[in-house]
Amino acid sequence: MATTLNTFKQKSSYNLVDATQAGGGKTHITIIPRTRQHLQMGIRTLIVVPGVALQEVYAKAFGTYSDIINSEVSHTSVVQQYAMSTSPVVCITSEAFKRIESFDKHNVELVIDEAIDPFQEISFNTHDTRGKRAVDLSDFINLVDPTLEELVLEEAKLEEYQPTFYEMKFDGQDRIDSIDEELWRALSAPHTRLWATPKQYVNIKGLSDQPSKVYLFSELKTDILDGWLGVWVAAAAFNHTSMCEWFKANDLDYTVVNKFKQHTSPVCFHMPKETATQDIFSWSKSYRAANPQVISQFKSYCEANREGRMLYNDSGDTVKFLNGDKINHNAHGLNQYSYITNYAFFSAIKPSNQFASFLTHRCGLGEDRAARISMMFVGYTVYQLLMRTSLRDPNNNTQVNAFFLDTEIVMGLYELFDAADIKWIDSINCNRTSKSLRKALNANKRATTKAPKKEPKKIMQKATKKAPLTSTQRSAKSRAKKLLTNAAKGK
């Protein structure tokens, strides 16, 4: 049922969240009727969406009353497109939204249809293949608080330490010739905060002659949500998104208008377990490179256990199904596959160790950080992909077969479904301690895992306390843990 405009106005919080499950009508039942009410009342609306497919929905709904802004509709920059826009309804992609420095917020409500990802990893090599310094940003990236310079440089000398992240600022006003367009946009984005560890800061400043790969981390500034008539966020299972973690890390208040309810349609998750430990298996690019046979074994299993047409993703672009449809990872607005009851995820997508460390510190993650980071980084995307199938129909009673190579992802998705079951794939040998894997890890210069040390009390903001689990979440986690325990026992 759509929530009325009057209900919105009665809420005390400035940021309102509709966490209704995917397929629950957030766009068609709530946002579009509400925006039509705004048109009648003389209120303008800026709608932010993840991609072009969802923009087409709004273009069809509002026609000449709307302007569509993205990098594909015009050779004009998105900043110029926005400046020339005069329509009462403007629909813009989330990436374009982040690049606009100044908004006209007078009498405008901001609607974010699907959660924005506020965190990003920015990396670049300081030297070229000949060992010559290729990227020099020493004059352009500085500490926000310059009085911390001595402390940061001293900390960088420590051989082993629990990383502390310091806020940086980018002082480049004009385009820097030595960096590419993608890096320039990431660093110069107007609503961005930058973070780096002391060791990365030393590399940025050129105080080390050794070639290195620099890691910076960007975070969306909260001022992008300030000054609007109101902010409406439509994001299924909002509590599982990186945007929610960002809200908490920055002490942003929000009110959930429509709560998420578990999906009741039946789904069976097919996945392997780690062979040696009979525990959670993590699928990654390095493991895929060291064990290419796993892809063909997994595909054979999918073929043997699917019923009908297959919907699937594969970032490696090596898998093709007859009687199948491959879709991109950004699947918002793709609703034409809701008759399909088979889905397979072949992609190997993991955050770097550096990015995972940043998210842990910035979001105050605790013992369950691995599962939460997995859900933030890729799990929520996979949830949206899985919901392109017949699970999107709340009245569907046909079981959907969902095939995954990564158990961590499934453990995050599991609690979103009430009628979920797990079937373990025993025909794939997933052994993370193999010599071939260790060789691949060394080749990719992956850091070895060390026991975490006590974090020094530096300038990172106070970690937000994790909200207590609901009874539904506790029940789902209990079921998942029981399934893993039974798997270890061979049940």
Secondary structure in CASP SS format (residue, H / E / C, confidence):
PFRMAT SS
TARGET T0000
AUTHOR 0000-0000-0000
METHOD secondary structure of the structure
MODEL  1
M C 1.00
A C 1.00
T C 1.00
T C 1.00
L H 1.00
N H 1.00
T H 1.00
F H 1.00
K H 1.00
Q H 1.00
K C 1.00
S C 1.00
S C 1.00
Y C 1.00
N E 1.00
L E 1.00
V E 1.00
D E 1.00
A C 1.00
T C 1.00
Q C 1.00
A C 1.00
G C 1.00
G C 1.00
G C 1.00
K H 1.00
T H 1.00
H H 1.00
I H 1.00
T H 1.00
I H 1.00
I H 1.00
P H 1.00
R H 1.00
T H 1.00
R H 1.00
Q H 1.00
H H 1.00
L H 1.00
Q H 1.00
M H 1.00
G C 1.00
I C 1.00
R E 1.00
T E 1.00
L E 1.00
I E 1.00
V E 1.00
V E 1.00
P C 1.00
G C 1.00
V H 1.00
A H 1.00
L H 1.00
Q H 1.00
E H 1.00
V H 1.00
Y H 1.00
A H 1.00
K H 1.00
A H 1.00
F H 1.00
G H 1.00
T H 1.00
Y H 1.00
S E 1.00
D E 1.00
I E 1.00
I E 1.00
N C 1.00
S C 1.00
E C 1.00
V C 1.00
S C 1.00
H C 1.00
T C 1.00
S C 1.00
V H 1.00
V H 1.00
Q H 1.00
Q H 1.00
Y H 1.00
A H 1.00
M H 1.00
S C 1.00
T C 1.00
S C 1.00
P C 1.00
V E 1.00
V E 1.00
C E 1.00
I E 1.00
T E 1.00
S H 1.00
E H 1.00
A H 1.00
F H 1.00
K H 1.00
R H 1.00
I C 1.00
E C 1.00
S C 1.00
F C 1.00
D C 1.00
K C 1.00
H C 1.00
N C 1.00
V E 1.00
E E 1.00
L E 1.00
V E 1.00
I E 1.00
D E 1.00
E C 1.00
A C 1.00
I C 1.00
D C 1.00
P C 1.00
F E 1.00
Q E 1.00
E E 1.00
I E 1.00
S E 1.00
F E 1.00
N E 1.00
T C 1.00
H E 1.00
D C 1.00
T C 1.00
R C 1.00
G C 1.00
K C 1.00
R E 1.00
A C 1.00
V C 1.00
D C 1.00
L C 1.00
S C 1.00
D C 1.00
F C 1.00
I E 1.00
N E 1.00
L E 1.00
V C 1.00
D C 1.00
P H 1.00
T H 1.00
L H 1.00
E H 1.00
E H 1.00
L H 1.00
V H 1.00
L H 1.00
E H 1.00
E H 1.00
A H 1.00
K C 1.00
L C 1.00
E C 1.00
E C 1.00
Y C 1.00
Q C 1.00
P C 1.00
T C 1.00
F C 1.00
Y E 1.00
E E 1.00
M E 1.00
K E 1.00
F E 1.00
D C 1.00
G C 1.00
Q C 1.00
D C 1.00
R C 1.00
I C 1.00
D C 1.00
S C 1.00
I C 1.00
D C 1.00
E H 1.00
E H 1.00
L H 1.00
W H 1.00
R H 1.00
A H 1.00
L H 1.00
S H 1.00
A C 1.00
P C 1.00
H C 1.00
T E 1.00
R E 1.00
L E 1.00
W E 1.00
A E 1.00
T C 1.00
P H 1.00
K H 1.00
Q H 1.00
Y H 1.00
V H 1.00
N H 1.00
I H 1.00
K C 1.00
G C 1.00
L C 1.00
S C 1.00
D C 1.00
Q C 1.00
P C 1.00
S C 1.00
K E 1.00
V E 1.00
Y E 1.00
L E 1.00
F E 1.00
S E 1.00
E E 1.00
L E 1.00
K C 1.00
T H 1.00
D H 1.00
I H 1.00
L H 1.00
D C 1.00
G C 1.00
W C 1.00
L C 1.00
G E 1.00
V E 1.00
W E 1.00
V E 1.00
A E 1.00
A C 1.00
A C 1.00
A C 1.00
F H 1.00
N H 1.00
H H 1.00
T C 1.00
S H 1.00
M H 1.00
C H 1.00
E H 1.00
W H 1.00
F H 1.00
K H 1.00
A H 1.00
N C 1.00
D C 1.00
L C 1.00
D C 1.00
Y C 1.00
T E 1.00
V E 1.00
V E 1.00
N E 1.00
K C 1.00
F C 1.00
K C 1.00
Q C 1.00
H E 1.00
T C 1.00
S C 1.00
P C 1.00
V E 1.00
C E 1.00
F E 1.00
H E 1.00
M E 1.00
P E 1.00
K C 1.00
E C 1.00
T C 1.00
A C 1.00
T C 1.00
Q C 1.00
D C 1.00
I C 1.00
F C 1.00
S C 1.00
W C 1.00
S C 1.00
K H 1.00
S H 1.00
Y H 1.00
R H 1.00
A H 1.00
A H 1.00
N C 1.00
P C 1.00
Q H 1.00
V H 1.00
I H 1.00
S H 1.00
Q H 1.00
F H 1.00
K H 1.00
S H 1.00
Y H 1.00
C H 1.00
E H 1.00
A H 1.00
N H 1.00
R C 1.00
E C 1.00
G C 1.00
R C 1.00
M E 1.00
L E 1.00
Y E 1.00
N E 1.00
D C 1.00
S C 1.00
G C 1.00
D C 1.00
T C 1.00
V C 1.00
K C 1.00
F C 1.00
L C 1.00
N C 1.00
G E 1.00
D E 1.00
K E 1.00
I C 1.00
N C 1.00
H C 1.00
N C 1.00
A C 1.00
H C 1.00
G C 1.00
L C 1.00
N C 1.00
Q C 1.00
Y C 1.00
S C 1.00
Y C 1.00
I C 1.00
T C 1.00
N E 1.00
Y E 1.00
A E 1.00
F E 1.00
F C 1.00
S C 1.00
A C 1.00
I C 1.00
K C 1.00
P C 1.00
S C 1.00
N H 1.00
Q H 1.00
F H 1.00
A H 1.00
S H 1.00
F H 1.00
L H 1.00
T H 1.00
H H 1.00
R H 1.00
C C 1.00
G C 1.00
L C 1.00
G C 1.00
E C 1.00
D C 1.00
R H 1.00
A H 1.00
A H 1.00
R H 1.00
I H 1.00
S H 1.00
M H 1.00
M H 1.00
F H 1.00
V H 1.00
G H 1.00
Y H 1.00
T H 1.00
V H 1.00
Y H 1.00
Q H 1.00
L H 1.00
L H 1.00
M C 1.00
R C 1.00
T C 1.00
S H 1.00
L H 1.00
R H 1.00
D C 1.00
P C 1.00
N C 1.00
N C 1.00
N C 1.00
T C 1.00
Q C 1.00
V E 1.00
N E 1.00
A E 1.00
F E 1.00
F E 1.00
L C 1.00
D C 1.00
T H 1.00
E H 1.00
I H 1.00
V H 1.00
M H 1.00
G H 1.00
L H 1.00
Y H 1.00
E H 1.00
L H 1.00
F E 1.00
D C 1.00
A C 1.00
A E 1.00
D E 1.00
I E 1.00
K E 1.00
W E 1.00
I E 1.00
D C 1.00
S C 1.00
I C 1.00
N C 1.00
C C 1.00
N C 1.00
R C 1.00
T C 1.00
S C 1.00
K H 1.00
S H 1.00
L H 1.00
R H 1.00
K H 1.00
A H 1.00
L H 1.00
N H 1.00
A H 1.00
N C 1.00
K C 1.00
R C 1.00
A C 1.00
T C 1.00
T C 1.00
K C 1.00
A C 1.00
P C 1.00
K C 1.00
K C 1.00
E C 1.00
P C 1.00
K C 1.00
K C 1.00
I C 1.00
M C 1.00
Q C 1.00
K C 1.00
A C 1.00
T C 1.00
K C 1.00
K C 1.00
A C 1.00
P C 1.00
L C 1.00
T C 1.00
S H 1.00
T H 1.00
Q H 1.00
R H 1.00
S H 1.00
A H 1.00
K H 1.00
S H 1.00
R H 1.00
A H 1.00
K H 1.00
K H 1.00
L H 1.00
L H 1.00
T H 1.00
N H 1.00
A H 1.00
A H 1.00
K C 1.00
G C 1.00
K C 1.00
END
